Structures are given as structure tokens and as C-alpha cells.
């Protein structure tokens, strides 16, 4: 599959894959990438993935055998523990706890964003948009100096939120601007993440086109 010691088993649109890719890129680790068609999952993939989901990280061990790690945050934690470079968490235990709590918060937020983006029913779109906006308002009050979540240092929290914010640079600008209106800290954070090299390189160059095609195929309201 790959000549690298680390292979990220992936899907081009999966935001959870992007988290792992961002950490690999931040750590400057060479890695292979294998994309899987999740609408027709190959047998080899189903044999490796207990959940049938991506990402998986295939790790070549010293004895030549491969280990498989699943779940995006577990992969990110493993990379943070085993690869060179600065930790993706704060040195202070209380700040680390705060970072991990807001990473946990992102799961619900990503779900609401995804349901809003993919909604085919206006009532569902409006409901999910409202909940997502409320969650952004919560984060707004948490942010301070920037440009990143914990100030000047790019952290695991940034790697986790960047894929969520990426969607809103692709959809109709008037829709996105209305959602982020009146949230200067979140908007500045979103802009800073979009400029980060690891965030840009975590997806293919045709990501925006692929995502727009996905919305069209699913007859999402936002595809119109």
C-alpha cells in the first residue's frame, strides 16, 4: 500500500481524516495516503476497520508487521506522543484540560454543521444553523488574543476545528458571512486557520469542487 512507515487510510472529504493529516503535517512526518470509496468499502478496509470508518493509521512496526490505529483523536494523540516536535497541547495541566474539553465540544459542533450543510429540508437547515451559531457564540467568549485558540501557539484544538471552518469558505459567501456575523474572534480564528500551511495541505487541491459535487449529489439546499 505504501513505502512509508505511516499510512493514513482516508477519504477525500472526511473532516476526521483532516485532523490526523494536519497533525502529521505539523509534525513534518512523511506519510502515505490511501483513499477508500466509502460507498463501496473494499474487503481489505473492512477487515482493518472495526467501525467501518476512516481514518485509520497503519503503523509499520520494527518487526515489519503493521499495527492499525482507528478513531481520529486516538490517532492524533498517538502522533503527538510518538513524533518529534513541540507537543500539540499546552504545558500547563489546567490549560490542557481546557483544550481537551473544547475538542470534545467540537464533535457536536461538527455534527450540527454537517447536518446544516447537507440539509434537504429548510426547517432542518434553519434549526441546525441556529444551534451551530449558538455554539460559535460560546467559542467567541472563550477566545482572546489569538491568532489561535490558545494564543500564538497552534494546538490540537486548532487542528480539530480547522476542518469544520473549511466548509464555510466553500459555500455561498452570503450564507457563511451571516453565520459568522458579529463574531470577530471566531472569524479571525477561522481566517488564521485557513492560512496555515498544514491546514491547506491536509486536503487535495480539488477539495472545494469535490465538496460542492457532494452537496449537489445529495440535493442539499446549499447546493442551489
Phi and psi in degrees as a GROMACS rama.xvg file:
@    title "Ramachandran Plot"
@    xaxis  label "Phi"
@    yaxis  label "Psi"
@TYPE xy
-156.739  149.516  UNK-2
-87.709  -3.83253  UNK-3
-84.3431  157.145  UNK-4
-71.3919  -25.008  UNK-5
-121.046  129.311  UNK-6
-127.735  125.097  UNK-7
-94.4005  116.355  UNK-8
-92.3197  124.121  UNK-9
-139.608  171.337  UNK-10
-138.516  139.316  UNK-11
-58.009  -26.2037  UNK-12
-105.702  -6.03358  UNK-13
-70.9558  121.453  UNK-14
-68.687  -27.5015  UNK-15
-71.1053  -35.0255  UNK-16
-60.9181  -41.7362  UNK-17
-58.9514  -37.8558  UNK-18
-54.182  -51.3593  UNK-19
-64.3347  -41.13  UNK-20
-63.4389  -40.1722  UNK-21
-61.9254  -43.3759  UNK-22
-65.1466  -43.4102  UNK-23
-57.8482  -42.7212  UNK-24
-70.7566  -39.2403  UNK-25
-62.062  -36.7554  UNK-26
-83.6982  -3.77725  UNK-27
58.7675  43.4602  UNK-28
-100.876  128.128  UNK-29
-66.8214  138.053  UNK-30
-152.153  153.094  UNK-31
-92.4644  163.221  UNK-32
-139.864  128.601  UNK-33
-124.21  119.221  UNK-34
-88.4043  141.533  UNK-35
-116.223  138.92  UNK-36
-81.1038  105.59  UNK-37
-75.068  -11.0072  UNK-38
-86.4461  -12.239  UNK-39
-146.802  71.5448  UNK-40
-65.1682  124.773  UNK-41
-69.0885  154.721  UNK-42
-59.8189  -38.8438  UNK-43
-61.8414  -35.7661  UNK-44
-70.7308  -45.093  UNK-45
-62.2945  -31.2454  UNK-46
-69.5582  -27.7013  UNK-47
-92.1479  -31.7483  UNK-48
-101.356  110.944  UNK-49
-61.2191  -27.3961  UNK-50
-101.321  -9.85153  UNK-51
73.6164  16.4486  UNK-52
-118.312  160.438  UNK-53
-103.362  159.242  UNK-54
-84.3205  158.742  UNK-55
-120.399  148.701  UNK-56
-116.739  118.995  UNK-57
-93.2184  121.624  UNK-58
-114.266  119.667  UNK-59
-80.3659  120.554  UNK-60
-85.2158  169.203  UNK-61
-59.486  -30.913  UNK-62
-82.5797  3.98324  UNK-63
89.946  -11.6126  UNK-64
-80.0358  157.383  UNK-65
-102.164  138.086  UNK-66
-106.877  146.574  UNK-67
-115.663  128.158  UNK-68
-113.217  133.327  UNK-69
-122.021  167.083  UNK-70
79.4068  122.777  UNK-71
-60.2654  -43.8614  UNK-72
-70.5289  -30.8692  UNK-73
-65.5212  -41.8747  UNK-74
-61.5041  -46.0193  UNK-75
-61.7428  -42.0985  UNK-76
-64.6092  -42.4746  UNK-77
-60.3029  -45.8482  UNK-78
-63.2104  -40.1047  UNK-79
-63.7078  -36.7773  UNK-80
-77.3407  -29.0355  UNK-81
-107.122  -17.5046  UNK-82
-102.61  154.387  UNK-83
-66.3011  172.59  UNK-84
98.6813  174.543  UNK-85
-64.8395  150.335  UNK-86
-63.713  148.474  UNK-87
-85.8058  7.52437  UNK-88
-122.118  160.547  UNK-89
-67.0996  156.615  UNK-90
-72.7865  -32.8025  UNK-91
-79.9018  131.469  UNK-92
-62.4597  -37.9439  UNK-93
-68.0162  -41.2752  UNK-94
-67.7627  -36.1565  UNK-95
-61.2698  -41.8556  UNK-96
-62.6561  -42.7332  UNK-97
-60.9822  -44.0574  UNK-98
-61.0213  -45.2248  UNK-99
-66.5135  -35.0996  UNK-100
-63.8694  -41.8538  UNK-101
-75.0914  -24.1864  UNK-102
-65.1209  -43.6412  UNK-103
-59.7912  -42.2928  UNK-104
-59.8328  -32.0331  UNK-105
-65.0239  -25.7691  UNK-106
-63.3277  -48.3823  UNK-107
-64.651  -39.2018  UNK-108
-63.8207  -43.6104  UNK-109
-62.9732  -40.1392  UNK-110
-61.2062  -44.1575  UNK-111
-66.7098  -41.0669  UNK-112
-61.9727  -45.5575  UNK-113
-63.0046  -42.5618  UNK-114
-68.2388  -35.281  UNK-115
-63.8315  -49.5143  UNK-116
-63.1142  -36.0115  UNK-117
-95.4573  0.608372  UNK-118
-60.6047  136.661  UNK-119
-106.668  -4.98171  UNK-120
-118.336  130.63  UNK-121
-63.7991  -37.0994  UNK-122
-64.0452  -41.4599  UNK-123
-67.1316  -42.257  UNK-124
-58.6408  -46.3183  UNK-125
-64.6458  -41.9329  UNK-126
-64.2212  -47.866  UNK-127
-69.2296  -35.0361  UNK-128
-63.126  -41.4393  UNK-129
-65.4227  -41.7378  UNK-130
-67.557  -42.1386  UNK-131
-61.5179  -42.5278  UNK-132
-61.5905  -42.7158  UNK-133
-60.4182  -38.5952  UNK-134
-68.0958  -38.7265  UNK-135
-61.0489  -39.3448  UNK-136
-63.3943  -37.4268  UNK-137
-60.385  -45.242  UNK-138
-67.5422  -37.2075  UNK-139
-52.0541  -41.9484  UNK-140
-76.1451  -11.9011  UNK-141
-89.7942  -25.2173  UNK-142
-84.3247  149.425  UNK-143
-132.95  -100.239  UNK-144
-74.5457  -33.9855  UNK-145
71.8592  -170.762  UNK-146
-75.8332  -11.8785  UNK-147
-106.98  179.587  UNK-148
-57.2355  -43.4437  UNK-149
-106.405  32.6254  UNK-150
98.915  -130.899  UNK-151
-84.7051  -11.7822  UNK-152
-97.9659  122.107  UNK-153
-68.7807  127.952  UNK-154
-127.532  -179.746  UNK-155
-58.3908  -34.3877  UNK-156
-60.3573  -42.1833  UNK-157
-63.44  -42.1703  UNK-158
-62.4875  -32.4301  UNK-159
-79.3768  -37.2677  UNK-160
-84.6591  -25.1576  UNK-161
-54.9146  -43.5578  UNK-162
-64.8084  -30.4165  UNK-163
-67.626  -48.073  UNK-164
-67.7366  -27.8899  UNK-165
-56.1974  -39.3949  UNK-166
-54.2109  -36.6319  UNK-167
-82.3343  -0.939202  UNK-168
-95.4797  -5.07041  UNK-169
-104.43  -39.7027  UNK-170
-71.5575  172.118  UNK-171
-48.7702  127.087  UNK-172
-59.7045  -35.6616  UNK-173
-67.1621  -33.902  UNK-174
-68.2984  -47.6458  UNK-175
-63.2285  -45.0687  UNK-176
-61.829  -37.1565  UNK-177
-65.9807  -35.9635  UNK-178
-69.3478  -38.3515  UNK-179
-95.7454  2.13271  UNK-180
-61.6105  135.884  UNK-181
76.1843  14.0518  UNK-182
-124.269  73.0822  UNK-183
-63.3709  -37.1195  UNK-184
-69.2404  -46.5065  UNK-185
-63.7408  -41.2755  UNK-186
-63.0993  -39.7709  UNK-187
-67.7309  -39.504  UNK-188
-62.6146  -47.608  UNK-189
-55.7304  -44.989  UNK-190
-65.6476  -40.813  UNK-191
-64.8415  -40.786  UNK-192
-65.2447  -39.8588  UNK-193
-62.8017  -25.7102  UNK-194
-87.8415  -13.8319  UNK-195
-68.3765  131.379  UNK-196
-59.1165  -41.4687  UNK-197
-64.671  -35.5944  UNK-198
-68.511  -43.9614  UNK-199
-63.452  -41.8037  UNK-200
-80.9995  -6.4424  UNK-201
-73.626  -16.0786  UNK-202
-123.863  164.116  UNK-203
-73.8463  162.969  UNK-204
-65.7403  -20.858  UNK-205
-101.129  20.67  UNK-206
-56.321  -47.5659  UNK-207
-58.9227  -43.3239  UNK-208
-64.3971  -43.0705  UNK-209
-61.5745  -41.146  UNK-210
-68.3055  -41.6591  UNK-211
-63.6665  -38.935  UNK-212
-62.0168  -41.1273  UNK-213
-58.7895  -45.7355  UNK-214
-62.1556  -40.7037  UNK-215
-64.3803  -44.3077  UNK-216
-62.9424  -30.181  UNK-217
-95.982  9.28873  UNK-218
53.0891  36.7727  UNK-219
-68.2998  145.228  UNK-220
-55.4805  -40.0514  UNK-221
-67.9544  -13.871  UNK-222
-75.9664  -17.4171  UNK-223
